[in-house]
Amino acid sequence: MSLNRIKTLVAGATGFVGLDLVYLLSKHPNVKINYLCAKKNIGKKINSFDKRIKKKLPKISNIRSAKLSEIDLIFLALPNGEAQRMINKIYTKYPNIKFIDLSADFRIQNPIKYKRWYNTNHKAHKLIKSSLYSISEFVKNKIKSYRIIANPGCYPTSIQLPLMPLLKEKLIKNNNIIIDSKSGYSGAGKNFKKKFSHKNLFNSTFSYAVLGHRHMAEIDQEFFNHLKINLNYTFNPHVIPSFRGILSSIYVEPKKGVTINKIRLKLKKYYKLMPFVKVLSNSKGISTGNVLHTNNCEISICNTRQKNKFVIFSAIDNLIKGASGQAVQNMNLIYNFKETKGLK
């Protein structure tokens, strides 16, 4: 690795997440992009897919042509199932390469549960123990010890950031939690029209995966890992007629004597030194508009008509803090760069 610039390869460079990732990396002063890889559009320039990318970068190539011995870090913005196969082939052969996987391939620590939720056997189950599920704010003291970083899902990021500190401090009850999340359609990737075949897609809001969204597997896992409890919650995802952004509305019951001010102060204190989490004033309205194209998460705690019920709103950009931005944040932590570098 160069002293100042890490040599990177982006696999899946032309997808929604991949393009945002390339855009962020192209502006990062400590990153050299050696390869932009995809299965299609070989030989094309990346800025033909995203005009924001002004820097002269390598043309799109097949990963088979890459000289991996020259690479320090591979970002994998691939469909579920592909990263595990690729990493399994090269993990031992190239021991100096680190991997940041933006799919779900290494998020689930139990391969049996992975098969249950993703309907396929894991192709690199022996490497799962060598990976770290990494919401940046929760892993700063661990991340340097791992070669495989499992970037979390977008919904779980928006849910865990507000809930985890409050449950750790036992300020809210761990049952009867209701989570209502609304996401832009980019969360489904470029084939979103096949996945969401509903009428009037661009003019309607619709619910899906009512009996169990795949992201619930990592939500269950992480709350148990951190808190040693099986969290009792209901999660309902929706797609809205917007390209990007997630707004999660989380309904919670406080423990006896816990006020809205105490909840807000706990979150403020917890995230005081963490630059991307913004805790707003009490009962402040919130929207995804403030966080679009940023790595920020905005949180607002509001009273409801019921004295024993609060609603916590959490807003992120699903393609940035929910994917590419958090991947860059994780990279910064791994290599001891300033955490905000390339993200402000």
N, C-alpha and C positions, 0 to 999 in steps of 0.2 A: 504493500500500500504506500502510495506517495504520502509524504509528510503532511501535505496540506489538502490534497484532492484525492478522494476515493474514486476508484474506477468502477463504474456501474453498468449493468445490463438491465433493460426493462423488457420483460416478456409480457406480451399482451398490450403493446404500446398504443394500439389504435382504438381500444374500447373507451367507454366514457371515463372510467376510473384511470385507465392507462394514459389518456391524453392529459387529464388534470395532473397526474403524477409527473409526466414528462415536462409539462409547463412549469411546475414547481421546481423540479430538479434543474431545469435549464437556467434558472435564476440563482441557484445555490452556489456560492463562491467556493465551496469545498468539494464540489462534485464534478467529475468528468463523466459524461455519458459516452461510453464506448460503443454500445450496441442498442438499437431499438428493434425488437423482434416481434414478428407476427407470422401467422400462417398464410395470410393473403397480402396483396398489395406490395409484394417484394419489389424493391427498387424505387418505390415512391418516397417523396419527401414528407416528413411528418407534418410540416405546416400546411400541406394540402388538406389535412384533416382538421387542423386547428390553427386559425390565423393568429392567435395570440402568441404562438411560439415563434419568436423572431430570430433566435440564435441559430446559427448554422450547425446542424446536428447530423449524425450519420443517417444514411437512408435506411429504410426498413429492410431487414434481412431475416433469414431463417436462423434460428438459434443454432442449428447444426453447423453453421459456418463461423460461429464465434470462437475466438481463442480464449477459452475459459481460464487458462493458466494466467491470463493478464487481469482477471476480474477480482475485485474485492467483495462486491455486494451485488446480488441479483434480486430485483423486485419482480414478483410474480403476480400480475393482474390478469389471471386466467380463469376460465370457467372451473367450477368445482370438479375435482378429480384429476386435473392436469398437473397441478403443482406437485402433488405427492409422487406422481410417476417421475417427473423430471428431477426432483430433489433426490429421490431414491437412487437414480442412476449416477449422480455426480457427487453426492455428499462425501463419500469416502475417497474418491479419486482426487478431489480438489479440496483438501482440508482447510485451506485459507479462505474459502468463500463463505460468506454469511448470506442468509436468505431472509427476505421479508415477504411473507405470503399474504396477499390481500383476499384470497378466497377463504373458504371454510375448511380447507384440507387439514389444518393442524390446530383448529380451535377446540375440538372435542378430544379430551384426553383418553377416553375409553373407546377403543375401536368397536366394541359391541354396540355402544350407544351411537357411535358414528353411523354404523350400518343401519340401525333402526331409523335414524332421522334422514339419512341420505340414500338409503336403498341400494348400497353397494359396499363391497368389502374395501377396506383401506389398503392401498397398495404400498404403504411405507409405515406400517404400524409399529415397527421396531424403532423408528425415528421419532415417534410422538413424544417419548420421554425426553428427547433432546430439544424439544420446542418449548416456547414460552408464550402463553396467551397474554397479549400485551396492550391493555389500555395504558397509555403512556404515564398518566398521573399516578398509577398504582404500582408501577414496576421499576421505578428509577434505580433502586438498589440491586436489582436482579438482572437487568436486561443484558449487561455486558458479558454475562456468563453463558449465554446461549448463542448458537449459530442459526437456529431457525426461529424466527419471530412470527407468531400467528397474529396478524392484524385482526382486531375484533370486528364484528358486524356493526352496521350503522345503527340499527335499532338498539342493540345491547349497549352501545356507547352512550346513546342519549338517555338510557334508563339507568345504567349503573352509576354514571357520574353524580346525579343528584341523590340516588338512594343509598349507595354503599356507605358513605360517612354517617348517615342518619341511623342506619341499621346497626352499624358497628358500635355507635354510642348509645344504642337502645332508646332512641328518642321517639321512635314510631313503632307501632305494632307490626309484627311480621306476618300477619294474616289479613285477608280481605283487602289486599292491595289491588286496585284496578288500574290498568295501564292502557290508555287509548293513544295509539301512535298513528300519525299521518305522514306519508312520505311522497315525494315527487317520484314520477315514473322512471327516472333514470336508475333507481335502485335495482331495477330488473335487468339492467344491461341493454345492449343494442338490440336484442331480440325481444324487447318488452311487448311488442305488438302480438307476438306469438304466445307469450306468457299471459298477457291480459287481453283476452279477446272480447271484452265487454263492449257493448254498443256505446257510442259517444264517448270514447276513451278520453278525449281531450276537453270534454265539457262536463265531466261528472266526477263524483267521489264514490268509491266503492270499497267494500270490505272484502277481505280474502283470508284464506288459511285460518278460518275461525276455530277449527278443532286443534290447531297447533302449528304455528309457524316454526320453521327450522331454527330460527335464532333463539327459540326458547331453550334449546339444548345447552347453549353456552350461557344463557342467563341462569338457568338452574345450576349449572356446574360452578360458575364463578361465585354466586352467592353462597353455595355450600362450601366452596374452598376457602372463602374469606371469613364466613360467619359460622360454619358448621351447623347450619340449619337448612331445612327444606322450605324455601320461601313459598308461602301460599298467596298466589296472585292470579289474576286474569289478564291476558294480553290479547288485545284486538288491533291488528294492523289494518290500515286503509291506504289506498292510493288516491292522491288528489291530482287535479289537472294542472300540475306544475312540474317543471323539469327536475328541479333539485330542491333539497331541504327536507328536514324532518322536524315535526313538532310532536312531542310526547306529553300527554296530560296524565299525571300520575296521582290517583286519589288515595290518600293515606289517613290513618287514624293515629293521633299522637298518644304517647303514654300519658298517664295521669300527671297533671301539673305542667306539661310541656306546652309552651306557647309558640305562636308563629314567630315571635322575635327570637326565641331560643333556637328554633330550627334554622332561621336565617343566619344567626351569629355563628352557629356551629359550621355551616357550610362556608361562610366567609372566612372563618379561621382556618378551616381545612385547606381551602384553596388560595390562601393569602399569597403564597409564594409560587403559585402555579399560573402562568401567564395566560392560558387559553380558556380558563373557566371563569365566567363573570356572573356573580350573584347579584341580582338586581334588588331594588327596594321592594318592600312587601306589597302584595296585591297589585303589582305592576303588570299591565298587559304585555304580551310578548308575541313576537311573530318570527318566522324564519327570515324575514327580510333583512334583519340586522346582521345575520351570520352568513348569508350567502357569499360564496367565494372567500371565506375565511376559515381558519382552523379553530374558531371559537365555539364554546358552548355557553349559551345564556340560560340562566335558571331564575325562575320567579316563584315564590311561595305565596299562595293566596288563600284567604278565608273563603268558606262557603256558607250557605245558610244553616248548615248543621255545625254546632259548636265543636263537635268531636271529629270533624272531618276537614282536612286541608287538601288543596290540589296544588301539585308542584308541576310547573311547566318547564320543559327543557327543549331548547332549540339548537339544532346543528345543521350544517350542510352535509348531507349524506355522502357526497363525493369527496369532501375535504376532511373534516374531523371524523366523518364516518368511514373514511377509506384513505385516499392519497395523502392528505395532510397529516393524518396520524402516522402513516408510514414514514413520512419525512421526519416527523417529531421523534419517532422511535429510532430512526437512523441517527439523528442528532445526539440522542442519549447514548447510543452504542459507541459512537466515535468521539464523545466528549466535546461536541460542538455546542455552542450556545443553543438552548432548546428552541428558541424562536427563529433561528437562522433559516432563511429561505421561506419563512412563513409569515412575515410581516409585510 
